[in-house]
Amino acid sequence: MLKTGLAIFIETLTVLLAILCVEEARKQELSLVLALILAVGVAALLASVLNVVLLEWPIRWRWVRKLIEPAAAFEGHWIIWVKQLADSPYSYGRFRYDAYATSYVFEGYSFANDYAFKGYWRTNTVVVDLRNERIWYVYEAGFEQQKAQVSGYGWIRFTRTDSGQVSNGIGFFVDFGEKSPRSSRQYLERINPSTGICSDLEDVAGIQDARRLVKAYHKRAKHEKQSGRDPV
């Protein structure tokens, strides 16, 4: 992977620079201890600069992340179906990179069967397991009829199509509510223009846009259920 290759390149370059610094310092008849301190300082500064220039700064743009960050494959807009929550089975979620926090965020809104807003959630910790194409997360959620926020955790395992595109996911989450923890299984389907649900996902900006997407998906899901297919 390109990101791993860049990291190896940075590490190799800093080690070589440290060696050169030690040799040059010794030529200037500096003590070995002083030479080592100088070499470590210069190498650490170079490593920090290269990490920012080659990794942290470019990764702010999605097209660059697609080249160097494998987790970018999970980014996008998702319709989420929670079978156990009969009063609010559908949600809209977005998995995105937060350039300011330099980490991934999973957030979204949940809706009742009549599309009334039910609540929202946002992660404060996301761990990406690339080997198993899975994310683990801890989140905080707020609900329309509750004043206090609740916390929870969950995971999602993504699946790919035959062409290699990440298109679906399955997982669970646990809400630590006011009375007792509640575990729910969730199914995810990526929203993209080819589904006919939305033509421009960049326009999704808040609850109203999310509700519009859920309505469109719910309408399609009902049609598929009548045809004998699962919604997700």
Long-range contacts (C-beta under 8 A, 24 or more apart in sequence): 1-68, 1-70, 2-67, 2-68, 3-55, 3-68, 3-69, 3-70, 6-54, 6-55, 6-68, 7-55, 9-54, 10-47, 10-50, 10-51, 10-54, 10-55, 11-47, 13-46, 13-50, 14-43, 14-44, 14-46, 14-47, 14-50, 15-43, 17-42, 17-43, 17-46, 18-42, 18-43, 56-102, 59-97, 59-99, 59-102, 60-97, 60-99, 62-97, 65-97, 69-97, 70-130, 71-104, 71-128, 71-130, 72-97, 73-158, 73-166, 74-104, 74-128, 74-133, 74-135, 74-158, 74-166, 75-104, 76-166, 76-190, 76-191, 76-192, 76-201, 77-190, 77-191, 77-198, 77-201, 77-204, 77-213, 78-108, 78-169, 78-188, 78-189, 78-190, 78-191, 79-188, 79-189, 79-191, 79-197, 79-213, 79-214, 79-217, 79-232, 80-108, 80-186, 80-187, 80-188, 81-186, 81-187, 81-188, 81-189, 81-221, 81-231, 81-232, 82-110, 82-184, 82-185, 82-186, 82-187, 83-184, 83-185, 83-187, 84-184, 84-185, 85-110, 85-184, 86-113, 87-112, 87-113, 87-118, 88-112, 88-113, 88-118, 88-119, 89-113, 90-214, 90-217, 90-218, 91-214, 92-204, 92-210, 92-211, 92-213, 92-214, 93-188, 94-204, 95-135, 104-128, 104-135, 106-135, 106-137, 106-139, 108-210, 109-207, 109-210, 109-211, 111-210, 111-211, 111-214, 115-211, 115-214, 115-215, 115-218, 116-144, 117-144, 117-207, 117-211, 118-143, 118-144, 119-143, 119-144, 121-152, 132-157, 133-157, 133-158, 133-159, 133-160, 133-166, 134-158, 134-171, 139-173, 141-175, 146-178, 148-178, 150-175, 150-176, 150-177, 150-178, 151-176, 152-176, 154-186, 156-186, 156-188, 158-188, 166-190, 168-232, 187-231, 187-232, 188-232, 189-217, 189-232, 191-217, 195-220, 196-220
